[in-house]
Amino acid sequence: MKTAVVFRHVPFEDLDSLGETLLAKGYRWRYIDTPVQSLSALDPLADDVLIVLGGPIGVYEQSVYPFLETEMRIIRERLTHGKPVLGICLGAQLMAAALGAKVASMGVKEIGYFPITVSD
């Protein structure tokens, strides 16, 4: 069976229906609640996929939430080795920052779905 490790930042932000899809595709997964669980023993390359969920914080708040830097290191290592990472909300911010993009606050709270466009 394939494995997924899921970084969860708050208990109410979970896989929800994505969990059903993962099961249907032959994955088992485990959550790591990154604000309270250590990532030091995690082999960044061991699991088939890393899923990084959202939360009510921003990647630019690393001084308040130091675990974000460890998450970015793990994400960067996986991406460098061509291993799959799915970032949702905060997870997407972490992926962008791990790859060197500048991520900043929009100045307003944003919740919802919006179209995505691909650029160079």
C-alpha positions in Angstrom: 0.0 0.0 0.0 1.2 3.5 -0.8 1.7 6.0 2.0 1.0 9.7 2.5 2.2 11.8 5.4 -0.1 14.8 6.1 1.1 17.9 7.9 -1.9 19.3 9.8 -1.7 22.7 11.5 -5.1 22.8 13.3 -7.4 19.9 14.1 -10.3 21.2 12.1 -8.3 21.4 8.9 -8.1 17.8 7.9 -8.2 15.7 4.7 -12.0 15.5 4.7 -13.2 14.0 1.3 -9.6 13.9 0.0 -9.1 11.1 2.5 -11.7 9.0 0.7 -9.9 9.6 -2.6 -6.6 8.6 -1.1 -8.1 5.3 0.2 -9.7 4.7 -3.2 -6.3 5.1 -4.9 -4.6 2.7 -2.5 -3.0 5.1 0.0 -2.9 4.9 3.8 -2.0 8.1 5.5 -1.0 9.5 8.9 -1.3 13.0 10.3 1.5 14.9 11.9 0.2 17.8 13.9 3.2 20.1 13.2 2.7 22.7 15.9 2.9 20.0 18.6 4.7 17.0 17.1 8.4 16.9 16.3 9.4 16.4 12.7 13.0 15.5 13.6 12.5 11.8 13.2 10.7 12.1 9.8 12.5 10.8 6.8 11.5 13.5 4.2 11.7 11.0 1.3 10.2 7.9 2.8 6.5 8.4 2.0 5.0 8.3 -1.5 3.4 11.7 -1.1 3.5 14.7 1.4 0.3 16.6 1.8 0.6 20.0 3.6 -2.8 21.3 4.7 -3.9 24.8 5.6 -4.4 26.8 8.7 -5.1 30.3 10.0 -1.5 31.5 9.7 0.9 32.7 7.0 4.2 31.4 5.9 5.7 34.8 6.6 5.0 34.3 10.4 8.0 32.0 11.0 9.1 34.0 14.0 5.8 33.2 15.8 5.6 29.6 14.3 9.1 28.3 14.1 7.9 24.8 12.9 7.2 26.4 9.5 10.9 26.6 8.7 11.3 22.8 9.4 8.3 22.1 7.1 9.8 24.2 4.3 13.1 22.3 4.7 11.2 19.0 4.3 9.2 20.3 1.3 12.3 21.7 -0.4 14.1 18.3 0.0 11.2 16.4 -1.4 10.8 18.7 -4.4 14.6 18.6 -5.0 14.4 14.8 -5.2 11.3 14.9 -7.5 9.0 13.5 -4.7 5.3 14.6 -4.8 4.0 17.3 -2.5 0.5 18.7 -2.5 0.1 22.0 -0.8 -3.4 23.3 0.1 -3.8 26.9 1.3 -0.9 27.4 3.8 0.7 24.3 2.3 0.8 26.1 -1.1 2.4 29.1 0.6 5.0 26.9 2.2 5.8 25.2 -1.2 6.2 28.6 -2.9 8.5 29.9 -0.1 10.5 26.7 0.0 11.2 27.2 -3.7 12.4 30.8 -3.1 9.2 32.8 -3.9 8.4 35.8 -1.7 5.1 35.2 0.1 3.5 38.1 1.9 0.2 39.0 3.5 -2.5 40.5 1.2 -3.6 42.7 4.1 -7.1 41.2 4.1 -8.5 37.8 5.3 -8.9 35.4 2.3 -11.1 32.3 2.6 -12.6 30.6 -0.4 -11.9 29.3 -3.9 -10.5 31.2 -6.8 -9.3 30.3 -10.4 -5.7 29.4 -10.8 -3.6 30.3 -13.8 -0.1 29.0 -14.7 2.7 31.4 -15.6 6.4 31.1 -16.3 
